[in-house]
Amino acid sequence: MYCVRKIVETILNSRLTHWIEKRSTLPHNMFGFRQNTGAIDCVETLVTDIYLAFIREEYIHRHKIRIS
């Protein structure tokens, strides 16, 4: 029974991932679980945003994040 559940899980995951990517359902800045994206992409986006704000002389607001 475990094998059948694992196969169905894999099929559903593949189909849902394809559907979400095809329709651009998720924002482009959601990295963690998506294919070919990870922490480096997240850091790169952050650094790019900071650099562009610096060049344009814009302010970046600091936000408090509570981690419990």
Rosetta constraint file for C-alpha pairs under 8 A:
AtomPair CA 1 CA 5 HARMONIC 6.46 0.50
AtomPair CA 2 CA 6 HARMONIC 6.19 0.50
AtomPair CA 3 CA 7 HARMONIC 6.16 0.50
AtomPair CA 4 CA 8 HARMONIC 6.21 0.50
AtomPair CA 5 CA 9 HARMONIC 6.02 0.50
AtomPair CA 6 CA 10 HARMONIC 6.15 0.50
AtomPair CA 7 CA 11 HARMONIC 6.24 0.50
AtomPair CA 8 CA 12 HARMONIC 6.09 0.50
AtomPair CA 9 CA 13 HARMONIC 5.99 0.50
AtomPair CA 10 CA 14 HARMONIC 6.12 0.50
AtomPair CA 11 CA 15 HARMONIC 6.19 0.50
AtomPair CA 12 CA 16 HARMONIC 5.94 0.50
AtomPair CA 13 CA 17 HARMONIC 5.95 0.50
AtomPair CA 14 CA 18 HARMONIC 6.16 0.50
AtomPair CA 15 CA 19 HARMONIC 6.10 0.50
AtomPair CA 16 CA 20 HARMONIC 6.03 0.50
AtomPair CA 17 CA 21 HARMONIC 6.09 0.50
AtomPair CA 18 CA 22 HARMONIC 5.95 0.50
AtomPair CA 19 CA 23 HARMONIC 6.22 0.50
AtomPair CA 20 CA 24 HARMONIC 5.91 0.50
AtomPair CA 20 CA 25 HARMONIC 5.27 0.50
AtomPair CA 20 CA 26 HARMONIC 6.91 0.50
AtomPair CA 21 CA 25 HARMONIC 6.81 0.50
AtomPair CA 21 CA 26 HARMONIC 7.66 0.50
AtomPair CA 24 CA 28 HARMONIC 7.96 0.50
AtomPair CA 26 CA 30 HARMONIC 7.00 0.50
AtomPair CA 29 CA 42 HARMONIC 7.32 0.50
AtomPair CA 30 CA 34 HARMONIC 7.66 0.50
AtomPair CA 31 CA 37 HARMONIC 5.32 0.50
AtomPair CA 31 CA 38 HARMONIC 5.38 0.50
AtomPair CA 31 CA 39 HARMONIC 7.15 0.50
AtomPair CA 31 CA 41 HARMONIC 7.08 0.50
AtomPair CA 31 CA 42 HARMONIC 6.54 0.50
AtomPair CA 32 CA 37 HARMONIC 6.57 0.50
AtomPair CA 32 CA 38 HARMONIC 5.15 0.50
AtomPair CA 32 CA 39 HARMONIC 6.80 0.50
AtomPair CA 33 CA 37 HARMONIC 7.46 0.50
AtomPair CA 33 CA 38 HARMONIC 7.48 0.50
AtomPair CA 34 CA 38 HARMONIC 7.62 0.50
AtomPair CA 37 CA 41 HARMONIC 6.09 0.50
AtomPair CA 38 CA 42 HARMONIC 6.65 0.50
AtomPair CA 39 CA 43 HARMONIC 6.26 0.50
AtomPair CA 40 CA 44 HARMONIC 6.02 0.50
AtomPair CA 41 CA 45 HARMONIC 6.18 0.50
AtomPair CA 42 CA 46 HARMONIC 6.33 0.50
AtomPair CA 43 CA 47 HARMONIC 6.10 0.50
AtomPair CA 44 CA 48 HARMONIC 6.04 0.50
AtomPair CA 45 CA 49 HARMONIC 6.14 0.50
AtomPair CA 46 CA 50 HARMONIC 6.24 0.50
AtomPair CA 47 CA 51 HARMONIC 6.07 0.50
AtomPair CA 48 CA 52 HARMONIC 6.07 0.50
AtomPair CA 49 CA 53 HARMONIC 6.10 0.50
AtomPair CA 50 CA 54 HARMONIC 6.16 0.50
AtomPair CA 50 CA 60 HARMONIC 7.32 0.50
AtomPair CA 51 CA 55 HARMONIC 6.25 0.50
AtomPair CA 52 CA 56 HARMONIC 6.12 0.50
AtomPair CA 53 CA 57 HARMONIC 5.79 0.50
AtomPair CA 53 CA 58 HARMONIC 4.79 0.50
AtomPair CA 53 CA 59 HARMONIC 6.52 0.50
AtomPair CA 53 CA 60 HARMONIC 7.09 0.50
AtomPair CA 54 CA 58 HARMONIC 6.10 0.50
AtomPair CA 54 CA 59 HARMONIC 7.63 0.50
